[in-house]
Amino acid sequence: MLALSCAHAPAHTPVTWNQIAALPVPPADQRIAYGSDSLQFGELRLPEGAGPHPVAIVIHGGCWRAEYDLAHISPLSAELTRNGIATWTLEYRRIGNDGGGWPGTFQDVAAGADHLRELAKGLPLDLDRVVAVGHSAGGHLALWLAARPGLPAGSALASSDPLRLSGVIGLAAIADLRRYAEGSGYCNASVPLLLGGGPGEVADRYALASPSERLPLGVPVRLVHGTGDKIVPIEQSREFATRAASRGDDAKFLPVEGAGHFDPIATSAPAWSTVLKSVLDLTRAPRRAH
């Protein structure tokens, strides 16, 4: 349990990583492989009722590094499912795993998202209402999933028929890899490890992998970010929303006063109401292209 209950903490007190890591991990309904590697799987949770249910592809953060897995975001997935959203929480190869980094991390997340088509053949999932929800480095990958249909054909990360999303929700998302790589923190140093070099060495990879360079996304975007985030600067979300809107996207920047980096994934923190509303709003309006 949380050492300090977020529900009773002052709104301006940021949630810590230790609080998130201490939460019990709710069991999934099913753990399903989408590939042959032991890390290529997702956890599926289905809400009550006959469906078909809208779906959130949930992508965990952790600086794209092997030491952080999907366990810490599982309470968020379970809470979305309690609110009527089927959740498909992806695990993927990360920096430090065999095959992680470039291009395996991206290929895994893409394959995991596309595997929803197979799941929907036997389960009540509504593929006209699929959103991606990601936190931090997972927010980067969620935004990148939304950008996949616009990747140049034949490029290293392109897919022949990517699953199209109804929207994307970035939670303290790393949206601009070039800018983020300029920082001096542990997570900032992960960017060149993810892509196999800095912007001056592998510029083409940054152009394919950084959501800020793939605009417009063509789907609604909601960016929830705490004003007290000391791991991912809030400017990452603010500037992305501004640029996306200028390119014609329905993009909204949703700052949460006093919240830290982990508040958007703490379901008992004040930021959660903004996260939940964003997911519910973007799964209401179906689109007909998948």
Sequence and secondary structure as in RCSB ss.txt:
>XXXX:A:sequence
MLALSCAHAPAHTPVTWNQIAALPVPPADQRIAYGSDSLQFGELRLPEGAGPHPVAIVIHGGCWRAEYDLAHISP
LSAELTRNGIATWTLEYRRIGNDGGGWPGTFQDVAAGADHLRELAKGLPLDLDRVVAVGHSAGGHLALWLAARPG
LPAGSALASSDPLRLSGVIGLAAIADLRRYAEGSGYCNASVPLLLGGGPGEVADRYALASPSERLPLGVPVRLVH
GTGDKIVPIEQSREFATRAASRGDDAKFLPVEGAGHFDPIATSAPAWSTVLKSVLDLTRAPRRAH
>XXXX:A:secstr
  SS TTTS TTS   HHHHHTS     SEEEESSSSTT EEEEE  SSS  EEEEEEE  STTBTT  GGGGHH
HHHHHHHTT EEEEE    BTSTT STTHHHHHHHHHHHTHHHHHTTS EEEEEEEEEEETHHHHHHHHHHHGGG
S TTSTT  SS    SEEEEES    HHHHTTS STTTTHHHHHHTS TTT HHHHHHH GGGS   SS EEEEE
ETT SSS THHHHHHHHHHHHTT  EEEEEETT  TTGGG TTSTTHHHHHHHHHHHTTS     
